[in-house]
Amino acid sequence: MSKKRRSYTREFRLDAVRLVEKEGYTMAEAGRSLGISANLLTRWRQKFASERDADLSGPERAVSMEEQNRHLREENRRLRMERDIIKKAAAYFAKESQ
C-alpha cells in the first residue's frame, strides 16, 4: 500500500514560513500546529529565502536585513525570558523537595 503524497499550495507554504519568520514560532512548533514535519518547513523556508535573495537588490536587501535583525532581537528577548522562568521554577522545586 503506497502513501499518496500531499501537495500544498504556495500560499499555504508561505503562511507556514511566515509563522516562523514573523510570529517567532520554532520550526517544530509551527510544524506540529500545521500537521507537517519541521524538515519540510525548513526546506520551504530555504526555498523562499533563496527566491527572496534573488529578487532583492541594494536598499531593499538592507531593509530585509534590518527586519531580520529586529526579529532575531525579539526572539532573543523571548528566549531569555523563557530561560529565566525555567531557572526560577527549578530553584523553587529544588527548595520544595528538601
N, CA, C and O atoms as a DFTB+ gen file, in Angstrom:
392 C
 N C O
     1  1       0.850      -1.183       0.000
     2  2       0.000       0.000       0.000
     3  2       0.888       1.235       0.000
     4  3       1.692       1.418       0.913
     5  1       0.755       2.061      -0.984
     6  2       1.611       3.239      -1.073
     7  2       0.884       4.466      -0.521
     8  3      -0.335       4.601      -0.627
     9  1       1.675       5.344       0.065
    10  2       1.118       6.587       0.593
    11  2       0.984       7.585      -0.535
    12  3       1.849       7.680      -1.406
    13  1      -0.106       8.326      -0.511
    14  2      -0.276       9.380      -1.502
    15  2       0.425      10.629      -0.999
    16  3       0.227      11.052       0.140
    17  1       1.231      11.201      -1.843
    18  2       1.991      12.400      -1.484
    19  2       1.052      13.601      -1.449
    20  3       0.321      13.870      -2.402
    21  1       1.091      14.314      -0.325
    22  2       0.249      15.502      -0.189
    23  2       0.926      16.682      -0.865
    24  3       2.147      16.825      -0.820
    25  1       0.123      17.514      -1.485
    26  2       0.678      18.729      -2.088
    27  2       0.043      19.930      -1.403
    28  3      -1.114      19.885      -0.985
    29  1       0.801      20.984      -1.297
    30  2       0.374      22.191      -0.609
    31  2       0.454      23.365      -1.572
    32  3       1.329      23.425      -2.436
    33  1      -0.464      24.286      -1.406
    34  2      -0.453      25.470      -2.259
    35  2       0.706      26.380      -1.859
    36  3       1.218      26.306      -0.741
    37  1       1.098      27.219      -2.775
    38  2       2.174      28.176      -2.489
    39  2       1.773      29.092      -1.335
    40  3       2.599      29.432      -0.488
    41  1       0.512      29.485      -1.307
    42  2       0.023      30.361      -0.242
    43  2       0.157      29.691       1.131
    44  3       0.573      30.329       2.098
    45  1      -0.196      28.409       1.211
    46  2      -0.061      27.671       2.472
    47  2       1.396      27.612       2.906
    48  3       1.716      27.823       4.076
    49  1       2.281      27.322       1.946
    50  2       3.705      27.233       2.268
    51  2       4.248      28.572       2.744
    52  3       5.020      28.626       3.701
    53  1       3.847      29.655       2.080
    54  2       4.289      30.994       2.501
    55  2       3.768      31.336       3.892
    56  3       4.504      31.891       4.707
    57  1       2.509      31.011       4.170
    58  2       1.951      31.267       5.500
    59  2       2.677      30.461       6.568
    60  3       2.909      30.962       7.669
    61  1       3.035      29.229       6.260
    62  2       3.765      28.397       7.207
    63  2       5.135      29.000       7.512
    64  3       5.561      29.025       8.666
    65  1       5.812      29.477       6.494
    66  2       7.129      30.092       6.676
    67  2       6.989      31.396       7.464
    68  3       7.841      31.713       8.293
    69  1       5.926      32.144       7.211
    70  2       5.691      33.390       7.957
    71  2       5.502      33.138       9.452
    72  3       5.911      33.957      10.275
    73  1       4.885      32.007       9.808
    74  2       4.739      31.672      11.227
    75  2       6.094      31.654      11.919
    76  3       6.235      32.124      13.048
    77  1       7.067      31.117      11.241
    78  2       8.408      31.016      11.815
    79  2       9.114      32.361      11.779
    80  3       9.681      32.796      12.782
    81  1       9.081      33.016      10.636
    82  2       9.859      34.237      10.465
    83  2       9.251      35.456      11.148
    84  3       9.978      36.257      11.735
    85  1       7.960      35.604      11.082
    86  2       7.326      36.813      11.605
    87  2       6.745      36.631      13.008
    88  3       6.810      37.541      13.834
    89  1       6.191      35.474      13.268
    90  2       5.496      35.247      14.535
    91  2       6.393      34.664      15.626
    92  3       6.001      34.621      16.792
    93  1       7.579      34.221      15.259
    94  2       8.522      33.753      16.260
    95  2       8.349      32.302      16.686
    96  3       8.930      31.886      17.688
    97  1       7.570      31.531      15.957
    98  2       7.433      30.117      16.277
    99  2       8.705      29.384      15.888
   100  3       9.414      29.803      14.973
   101  1       8.992      28.296      16.580
   102  2      10.095      27.450      16.149
   103  2       9.590      26.581      15.001
   104  3       8.384      26.479      14.776
   105  1      10.506      25.962      14.287
   106  2      10.117      25.075      13.187
   107  2       9.237      23.942      13.709
   108  3       8.228      23.594      13.095
   109  1       9.628      23.370      14.848
   110  2       8.877      22.253      15.413
   111  2       7.475      22.676      15.833
   112  3       6.508      21.961      15.574
   113  1       7.360      23.840      16.482
   114  2       6.039      24.329      16.908
   115  2       5.127      24.570      15.708
   116  3       3.975      24.136      15.694
   117  1       5.648      25.256      14.716
   118  2       4.849      25.555      13.525
   119  2       4.474      24.268      12.801
   120  3       3.339      24.112      12.351
   121  1       5.422      23.353      12.689
   122  2       5.151      22.083      12.017
   123  2       4.061      21.283      12.711
   124  3       3.158      20.752      12.065
   125  1       4.156      21.200      14.053
   126  2       3.136      20.468      14.805
   127  2       1.757      21.096      14.635
   128  3       0.770      20.387      14.435
   129  1       1.688      22.415      14.713
   130  2       0.380      23.071      14.620
   131  2      -0.230      22.941      13.226
   132  3      -1.452      22.973      13.079
   133  1       0.607      22.796      12.208
   134  2       0.099      22.684      10.841
   135  2       0.006      21.242      10.351
   136  3      -0.543      20.982       9.280
   137  1       0.537      20.313      11.127
   138  2       0.481      18.911      10.731
   139  2       1.494      18.540       9.660
   140  3       1.248      17.647       8.849
   141  1       2.630      19.223       9.656
   142  2       3.702      18.910       8.710
   143  2       4.993      18.731       9.492
   144  3       5.079      19.111      10.659
   145  1       5.991      18.154       8.847
   146  2       7.255      17.943       9.546
   147  2       8.086      19.228       9.551
   148  3       7.966      20.071       8.662
   149  1       8.915      19.349      10.555
   150  2       9.802      20.514      10.653
   151  2      10.795      20.525       9.492
   152  3      11.189      21.591       9.019
   153  1      11.198      19.341       9.035
   154  2      12.136      19.261       7.904
   155  2      11.528      19.830       6.627
   156  3      12.198      20.529       5.867
   157  1      10.258      19.526       6.399
   158  2       9.574      20.060       5.225
   159  2       9.489      21.579       5.316
   160  3       9.716      22.286       4.334
   161  1       9.165      22.061       6.487
   162  2       9.081      23.500       6.709
   163  2      10.439      24.173       6.499
   164  3      10.511      25.272       5.947
   165  1      11.501      23.521       6.933
   166  2      12.856      24.044       6.730
   167  2      13.175      24.157       5.240
   168  3      13.742      25.155       4.796
   169  1      12.809      23.134       4.473
   170  2      13.055      23.174       3.018
   171  2      12.280      24.313       2.360
   172  3      12.805      25.006       1.489
   173  1      11.019      24.505       2.785
   174  2      10.225      25.602       2.227
   175  2      10.866      26.936       2.565
   176  3      10.939      27.825       1.717
   177  1      11.322      27.077       3.778
   178  2      11.936      28.341       4.210
   179  2      13.192      28.631       3.386
   180  3      13.402      29.764       2.952
   181  1      14.020      27.618       3.172
   182  2      15.233      27.800       2.372
   183  2      14.891      28.176       0.936
   184  3      15.536      29.037       0.337
   185  1      13.881      27.528       0.396
   186  2      13.482      27.815      -0.984
   187  2      13.016      29.258      -1.119
   188  3      13.436      29.959      -2.040
   189  1      12.155      29.709      -0.216
   190  2      11.648      31.073      -0.295
   191  2      12.743      32.093       0.003
   192  3      12.740      33.187      -0.561
   193  1      13.673      31.746       0.879
   194  2      14.783      32.656       1.174
   195  2      15.657      32.845      -0.062
   196  3      16.076      33.962      -0.365
   197  1      15.931      31.753      -0.774
   198  2      16.762      31.878      -1.973
   199  2      16.031      32.664      -3.064
   200  3      16.658      33.427      -3.799
   201  1      14.712      32.485      -3.174
   202  2      13.938      33.266      -4.143
   203  2      13.949      34.750      -3.768
   204  3      14.089      35.620      -4.628
   205  1      13.799      35.020      -2.472
   206  2      13.780      36.398      -1.984
   207  2      15.133      37.060      -2.216
   208  3      15.193      38.218      -2.629
   209  1      16.221      36.335      -1.956
   210  2      17.552      36.890      -2.174
   211  2      17.782      37.217      -3.640
   212  3      18.424      38.218      -3.961
   213  1      17.267      36.388      -4.523
   214  2      17.435      36.636      -5.951
   215  2      16.636      37.863      -6.389
   216  3      17.037      38.579      -7.306
   217  1      15.502      38.098      -5.724
   218  2      14.643      39.231      -6.087
   219  2      15.126      40.558      -5.519
   220  3      14.875      41.611      -6.104
   221  1      15.817      40.514      -4.387
   222  2      16.205      41.746      -3.709
   223  2      17.511      42.299      -4.248
   224  3      18.405      41.565      -4.670
   225  1      17.586      43.612      -4.219
   226  2      18.835      44.256      -4.603
   227  2      19.007      45.527      -3.789
   228  3      18.016      46.164      -3.430
   229  1      20.212      45.901      -3.497
   230  2      20.557      47.162      -2.840
   231  2      19.763      47.491      -1.591
   232  3      19.766      46.713      -0.637
   233  1      19.078      48.637      -1.577
   234  2      18.387      49.124      -0.382
   235  2      17.306      48.178       0.133
   236  3      17.091      48.075       1.340
   237  1      16.617      47.478      -0.797
   238  2      15.587      46.540      -0.372
   239  2      16.184      45.429       0.465
   240  3      15.576      44.992       1.442
   241  1      17.356      44.972       0.099
   242  2      18.011      43.912       0.849
   243  2      18.415      44.412       2.235
   244  3      18.331      43.658       3.205
   245  1      18.853      45.675       2.349
   246  2      19.222      46.248       3.643
   247  2      18.007      46.302       4.563
   248  3      18.123      46.040       5.760
   249  1      16.856      46.638       4.017
   250  2      15.633      46.660       4.817
   251  2      15.320      45.262       5.311
   252  3      14.930      45.077       6.464
   253  1      15.489      44.287       4.450
   254  2      15.236      42.911       4.832
   255  2      16.181      42.480       5.954
   256  3      15.767      41.793       6.888
   257  1      17.438      42.879       5.861
   258  2      18.401      42.534       6.909
   259  2      18.034      43.220       8.222
   260  3      18.174      42.628       9.292
   261  1      17.566      44.462       8.145
   262  2      17.139      45.173       9.354
   263  2      15.933      44.482       9.985
   264  3      15.845      44.347      11.205
   265  1      15.023      44.053       9.143
   266  2      13.844      43.351       9.638
   267  2      14.239      42.025      10.294
   268  3      13.718      41.663      11.349
   269  1      15.151      41.322       9.666
   270  2      15.629      40.062      10.223
   271  2      16.342      40.309      11.555
   272  3      16.169      39.546      12.506
   273  1      17.129      41.358      11.618
   274  2      17.840      41.705      12.851
   275  2      16.845      42.003      13.974
   276  3      17.034      41.562      15.107
   277  1      15.791      42.749      13.657
   278  2      14.754      43.060      14.639
   279  2      14.076      41.778      15.129
   280  3      13.833      41.603      16.323
   281  1      13.782      40.896      14.187
   282  2      13.150      39.621      14.538
   283  2      14.051      38.804      15.461
   284  3      13.576      38.237      16.445
   285  1      15.329      38.740      15.157
   286  2      16.258      37.968      15.976
   287  2      16.408      38.554      17.374
   288  3      16.527      37.817      18.352
   289  1      16.402      39.879      17.465
   290  2      16.477      40.509      18.793
   291  2      15.233      40.178      19.617
   292  3      15.328      39.903      20.813
   293  1      14.080      40.206      18.977
   294  2      12.832      39.871      19.671
   295  2      12.847      38.409      20.123
   296  3      12.451      38.098      21.247
   297  1      13.298      37.526      19.255
   298  2      13.385      36.106      19.618
   299  2      14.370      35.906      20.762
   300  3      14.112      35.115      21.669
   301  1      15.486      36.607      20.729
   302  2      16.479      36.528      21.795
   303  2      15.878      36.965      23.129
   304  3      16.106      36.333      24.161
   305  1      15.100      38.064      23.096
   306  2      14.443      38.558      24.308
   307  2      13.468      37.515      24.858
   308  3      13.427      37.263      26.062
   309  1      12.683      36.911      23.954
   310  2      11.707      35.903      24.370
   311  2      12.399      34.678      24.955
   312  3      11.948      34.142      25.968
   313  1      13.470      34.235      24.344
   314  2      14.189      33.053      24.831
   315  2      14.844      33.314      26.181
   316  3      14.868      32.429      27.036
   317  1      15.374      34.518      26.384
   318  2      15.953      34.856      27.689
   319  2      14.885      34.841      28.772
   320  3      15.123      34.366      29.882
   321  1      13.712      35.360      28.447
   322  2      12.623      35.365      29.400
   323  2      12.212      33.930      29.751
   324  3      11.997      33.617      30.922
   325  1      12.105      33.064      28.750
   326  2      11.766      31.662      28.991
   327  2      12.828      30.988      29.852
   328  3      12.503      30.224      30.760
   329  1      14.090      31.270      29.568
   330  2      15.185      30.692      30.348
   331  2      15.093      31.120      31.805
   332  3      15.269      30.300      32.707
   333  1      14.817      32.404      32.043
   334  2      14.710      32.911      33.413
   335  2      13.551      32.257      34.159
   336  3      13.668      31.948      35.345
   337  1      12.443      32.048      33.469
   338  2      11.300      31.380      34.097
   339  2      11.670      29.960      34.493
   340  3      11.324      29.508      35.584
   341  1      12.359      29.265      33.626
   342  2      12.765      27.884      33.914
   343  2      13.734      27.843      35.083
   344  3      13.635      26.956      35.931
   345  1      14.666      28.778      35.146
   346  2      15.601      28.842      36.267
   347  2      14.860      29.032      37.580
   348  3      15.150      28.353      38.565
   349  1      13.900      29.960      37.597
   350  2      13.136      30.227      38.810
   351  2      12.319      29.008      39.224
   352  3      12.232      28.686      40.409
   353  1      11.726      28.339      38.254
   354  2      10.936      27.145      38.551
   355  2      11.819      26.034      39.114
   356  3      11.423      25.338      40.048
   357  1      13.011      25.868      38.547
   358  2      13.936      24.837      39.030
   359  2      14.354      25.138      40.458
   360  3      14.413      24.233      41.290
   361  1      14.644      26.399      40.750
   362  2      15.040      26.777      42.109
   363  2      13.880      26.540      43.082
   364  3      14.097      26.062      44.196
   365  1      12.673      26.865      42.675
   366  2      11.502      26.685      43.523
   367  2      11.300      25.204      43.849
   368  3      11.102      24.846      45.010
   369  1      11.348      24.351      42.835
   370  2      11.123      22.932      43.067
   371  2      12.277      22.273      43.806
   372  3      12.079      21.283      44.511
   373  1      13.478      22.813      43.651
   374  2      14.620      22.291      44.405
   375  2      14.435      22.590      45.896
   376  3      14.734      21.744      46.739
   377  1      13.948      23.777      46.220
   378  2      13.685      24.138      47.627
   379  2      12.540      23.300      48.192
   380  3      12.597      22.850      49.337
   381  1      11.534      23.102      47.408
   382  2      10.344      22.381      47.847
   383  2      10.650      20.922      48.154
   384  3      10.051      20.350      49.065
   385  1      11.564      20.311      47.420
   386  2      11.858      18.891      47.612
   387  2      12.764      18.611      48.812
   388  3      12.942      17.454      49.193
   389  1      13.330      19.639      49.399
   390  2      14.231      19.432      50.552
   391  2      13.496      19.299      51.826
   392  3      14.111      19.122      52.878
